[in-house]
Amino acid sequence: MTEAEWSACADPTRLMEYLIDKASPRKTLLLNLACCRRFWTHLFDDRLRTAIIVAERHADGIASTEELRIAVSAAHRACRRPGRSDYDPAARAAYEAARGHWVVRQLLWAIPVELGEEAILRETNFQSHIIRDVLCNPFRPVTVDSSWLTPTVVSLATAIYEERAFDRLPILADALEDAGCDNTDILNHCRQPGDHVRGCWAVDLVLGKS
């Protein structure tokens, strides 16, 4: 895959096949969980949503492995609840994602048939965008200069991450620029329109997360 293909590709499976050995388990987990959150209202049982939340916390070392095991086990029971199909795609994806499995393509089955191909295209475009949001361009590796990590920059990035306040990313870009950051990849990523999710590579870079 060339850099141009990586930037334009709208096939999330192809992107991940190329990037899978370059992505940390945490990044892969957060990416899949972010895609599951798109189907939040489709999840028919709170145990499925809890599994997503606990898995996110586990990715950052806040929830223990035992807490995650309990949440995943409960999600599995929710999938098998009487009157519900074990193959409900959104529910099954939430359970599998919390276990650390790749579920992006599986989620496409959760889109109501009546919405048609256009809805599937929107979702694959979103998923491809999110992959590029979470995983930095492999053709342009970026490092952070410690002099950019002022208290203001770190405080802003921490709040953005913890509160999912990604609308503040342009403010983070301004703070980075004020601190001397001249890396256009970081600044442009923070200022670009569109969705960002927990695991966004620019925020992770500032916070030292991998």
Rosetta blueprint (number, residue, H / E / L):
1 M L
2 T L
3 E H
4 A H
5 E H
6 W H
7 S H
8 A H
9 C L
10 A L
11 D L
12 P H
13 T H
14 R H
15 L H
16 M H
17 E H
18 Y H
19 L H
20 I H
21 D H
22 K H
23 A L
24 S L
25 P H
26 R H
27 K H
28 T H
29 L H
30 L H
31 L H
32 N H
33 L H
34 A H
35 C H
36 C H
37 R H
38 R L
39 F L
40 W H
41 T H
42 H H
43 L L
44 F L
45 D L
46 D H
47 R H
48 L H
49 R H
50 T H
51 A H
52 I H
53 I H
54 V H
55 A H
56 E H
57 R H
58 H H
59 A H
60 D L
61 G L
62 I L
63 A L
64 S L
65 T H
66 E H
67 E H
68 L H
69 R H
70 I H
71 A H
72 V H
73 S H
74 A H
75 A H
76 H H
77 R H
78 A H
79 C H
80 R L
81 R L
82 P L
83 G L
84 R L
85 S L
86 D L
87 Y L
88 D L
89 P H
90 A H
91 A H
92 R H
93 A H
94 A H
95 Y H
96 E H
97 A H
98 A H
99 R L
100 G L
101 H L
102 W L
103 V L
104 V H
105 R H
106 Q H
107 L H
108 L H
109 W H
110 A H
111 I L
112 P L
113 V H
114 E H
115 L H
116 G H
117 E H
118 E H
119 A H
120 I H
121 L H
122 R H
123 E H
124 T H
125 N H
126 F H
127 Q H
128 S H
129 H H
130 I H
131 I H
132 R H
133 D H
134 V H
135 L L
136 C L
137 N L
138 P L
139 F L
140 R L
141 P L
142 V L
143 T L
144 V L
145 D L
146 S H
147 S H
148 W H
149 L L
150 T L
151 P H
152 T H
153 V H
154 V H
155 S H
156 L H
157 A H
158 T H
159 A H
160 I H
161 Y H
162 E H
163 E H
164 R L
165 A L
166 F H
167 D H
168 R H
169 L H
170 P H
171 I H
172 L H
173 A H
174 D H
175 A H
176 L H
177 E H
178 D H
179 A L
180 G L
181 C L
182 D L
183 N L
184 T H
185 D H
186 I H
187 L H
188 N H
189 H H
190 C H
191 R H
192 Q L
193 P L
194 G L
195 D L
196 H L
197 V L
198 R L
199 G L
200 C L
201 W H
202 A H
203 V H
204 D H
205 L H
206 V H
207 L H
208 G L
209 K L
210 S L
